[in-house]
């Protein structure tokens, strides 16, 4: 979560936390000698260490985020349970594959669009866990034992643009899969936090990429409940 802060805000916070106490102590004539500065600097570092440990506890981080109106200047709170609607380009890839094998009619992917009847839409349960130093996302598609877990998540917010969430994930399917699929693959996505709270964006994978069958598509994630604390 802390990675969502831009450098100027992060620097301002660090300066305020480190230098402001020293300036106050000097102003009240508490610090007079270099030894005093060293002593109080050590205490300030210890305090900041304890503070970071406290904020590593999700309820404390969530409270600080709420009381400081973090949704306005830091990053929206995205922890909780969500439902995803995933649209894949697999129908077009499958039609190309079948045409290449001679099992389907000739198909030009550049000129023939996919209709709503052809579109592959998958629902999924999504769990997002928010911490001070990391964010974890788990996606479980409906009706399968597949599970996608994130290896890397980076929140960012460069105003006036919308907040963004970039992630890299690994999906594992413990069950046997079709010849056009693979039991494990990696993927990545970028979603934006919309004004209504939804996460919307695109994803792509290396799924069967050596055979030119890797997929991509769009994803919409809608909140079901807040993160339990």
C-alpha positions in Angstrom: 0.0 0.0 0.0 2.8 2.4 0.8 4.0 2.0 -2.8 1.0 4.0 -3.9 2.5 7.2 -2.4 4.3 9.3 -5.0 7.9 10.3 -4.1 7.1 13.9 -3.1 4.4 12.9 -0.6 6.6 10.1 0.8 9.5 12.5 1.2 7.3 15.0 2.9 6.0 12.5 5.4 9.5 11.2 6.2 10.8 14.7 6.7 7.8 15.5 8.9 8.3 12.4 11.0 12.0 12.8 11.4 12.8 16.5 11.4 9.7 18.0 12.9 10.2 16.2 16.3 13.8 17.4 16.4 12.8 20.9 15.6 10.2 20.9 18.3 12.7 19.6 20.8 15.2 22.2 19.9 12.5 24.9 20.1 11.7 23.8 23.7 15.4 23.8 24.5 15.3 20.0 25.2 18.1 19.3 22.8 21.3 21.3 23.5 24.3 19.2 22.6 25.3 16.7 19.8 24.8 13.9 22.4 21.2 15.1 22.9 20.6 15.0 19.2 22.0 11.5 18.9 19.9 10.3 21.9 16.7 11.8 20.5 17.4 10.7 17.0 17.7 7.1 18.3 14.4 7.4 20.1 12.7 8.8 16.9 14.1 5.9 14.8 12.8 3.5 17.4 9.4 5.2 17.4 9.2 5.0 13.6 10.1 1.3 13.7 7.4 0.6 16.2 5.0 2.7 14.0 5.8 0.7 10.9 5.3 -2.6 12.8 1.9 -1.3 14.1 0.8 -0.3 10.6 1.8 -3.8 9.4 -1.3 -4.9 11.3 -4.2 -4.5 8.9 -6.8 -3.1 11.4 -4.3 -0.4 12.4 -3.5 0.5 8.8 -7.1 0.6 7.9 -7.9 2.9 10.8 -5.1 5.3 9.9 -6.2 5.2 6.2 -9.8 6.1 7.3 -9.0 8.8 9.9 -6.5 10.6 7.5 -9.0 10.4 4.6 -6.4 8.3 2.7 -8.9 7.5 -0.1 -8.5 11.2 -1.2 -4.7 11.5 -1.2 -3.2 8.1 -0.7 -5.1 5.3 -2.4 -8.7 3.9 -2.2 -9.0 1.0 0.2 -9.5 -2.1 -1.9 -9.3 -4.9 0.6 -12.2 -7.3 0.7 -14.2 -9.7 -1.3 -15.1 -9.0 -4.9 -16.8 -10.6 -7.9 -15.1 -10.5 -11.3 -16.5 -10.7 -14.8 -13.7 -11.8 -17.2 -14.0 -11.6 -21.0 -11.5 -13.6 -23.0 -10.4 -13.5 -26.6 -10.3 -17.3 -26.6 -13.3 -17.7 -28.9 -11.4 -15.9 -31.7 -8.3 -17.9 -31.0 -10.2 -21.2 -31.0 -11.9 -20.4 -34.3 -8.4 -19.7 -35.8 -7.2 -22.9 -34.4 -10.0 -25.0 -35.8 -9.7 -23.3 -39.2 -6.0 -24.0 -39.3 -6.7 -27.7 -38.5 -9.4 -27.8 -41.3 -12.1 -28.5 -38.8 -13.8 -25.2 -39.2 -14.6 -22.7 -42.0 -12.2 -20.1 -43.2 -11.8 -17.4 -40.6 -10.2 -13.9 -40.9 -9.5 -12.6 -37.4 -8.8 -9.1 -38.7 -12.2 -8.6 -40.3 -14.6 -11.0 -38.6 -15.7 -9.7 -35.1 -16.8 -11.9 -32.2 -20.4 -11.5 -31.4 -22.0 -11.7 -28.0 -22.9 -15.3 -28.7 -19.3 -16.1 -29.3 -17.9 -14.2 -26.3 -16.4 -16.2 -23.4 -17.4 -14.6 -20.1 -16.2 -16.2 -16.9 -17.3 -15.2 -13.4 -14.8 -15.5 -10.5 -14.5 -14.8 -6.8 -11.7 -12.3 -5.9 -10.1 -11.8 -2.5 -7.8 -8.7 -2.0 -5.7 -8.4 1.1 -4.1 -5.1 1.8 -0.9 -4.6 3.9 1.4 -1.6 4.5 4.1 -3.1 2.2 2.2 -5.5 0.0 -1.2 -6.3 -1.6 -2.2 -9.8 -2.4 -4.9 -10.8 -4.9 -6.5 -14.3 -5.3 -8.9 -15.1 -8.1 -10.9 -18.4 -8.3 -13.0 -18.8 -11.5 -16.5 -20.2 -11.1 -16.9 -24.0 -11.5 -13.2 -24.8 -11.5 -10.4 -25.6 -9.1 -8.2 -23.1 -10.8 -6.6 -20.4 -8.6 -4.7 -17.3 -9.6 -2.4 -15.7 -7.0 -0.4 -12.6 -7.4 3.4 -12.6 -7.4 3.6 -8.8 -7.6 1.1 -6.0 -7.1 1.8 -2.3 -7.5 -0.7 0.4 -6.7 -0.2 3.9 -8.2 -2.0 7.2 -8.5 -0.8 10.0 -10.7 -3.5 12.6 -10.4 -5.5 13.7 -12.3 -5.6 10.2 -13.7 -7.5 7.4 -11.9 -5.8 5.1 -9.4 -4.2 2.1 -11.1 -3.3 -1.4 -10.0 -0.7 -3.4 -11.9 -0.2 -7.0 -11.1 1.6 -10.2 -12.2 0.1 -13.5 -11.3 0.4 -17.3 -11.6 -2.6 -19.5 -12.2 -2.5 -23.2 -11.4 -5.1 -25.8 -12.4 -4.7 -29.1 -10.5 -7.0 -31.0 -12.8 -6.2 -32.4 -16.3 -6.6 -29.8 -19.0 -7.3 -29.7 -22.8 -4.4 -29.9 -25.3 -5.0 -26.2 -26.0 -4.5 -25.4 -22.4 -1.8 -25.7 -19.7 -2.0 -26.5 -16.0 0.1 -23.5 -15.0 0.7 -20.2 -16.7 1.7 -16.6 -15.8 -0.2 -13.4 -16.6 -0.4 -9.7 -15.9 -3.1 -7.1 -15.8 -3.7 -3.4 -15.2 -6.9 -2.1 -13.8 -8.2 1.3 -12.9 -10.3 2.2 -9.8 -13.4 3.8 -11.2 -15.5 6.5 -9.5 -18.1 3.9 -8.6 -15.5 1.7 -6.9 -15.2 -0.9 -9.6 -11.9 -2.1 -10.9 -11.8 -2.2 -14.7 -9.0 -3.0 -17.1 -7.2 -5.6 -19.2 -5.1 -8.7 -18.7 -3.0 -11.0 -20.8 -1.2 -14.3 -20.4 1.6 -16.5 -21.7 -0.9 -19.4 -21.7 0.3 -21.9 -24.4 2.2 -18.9 -25.8 4.7 -21.2 -27.6 1.9 -22.4 -29.8 0.4 -18.9 -30.3 -2.6 -19.7 -28.2 -2.0 -17.2 -25.3 -5.1 -15.3 -24.3 -6.0 -11.7 -23.3 -9.1 -9.9 -22.4 -10.9 -7.4 -20.1 -11.8 -7.7 -16.5 -14.4 -5.9 -14.3 -14.2 -6.5 -10.6 -17.1 -5.4 -8.3 -17.0 -5.3 -4.5 -19.1 -7.7 -2.5 -17.9 -6.9 1.0 -15.1 -5.0 2.9 -12.0 -6.7 4.1 -12.6 -8.6 7.4 -10.4 -7.4 10.2 
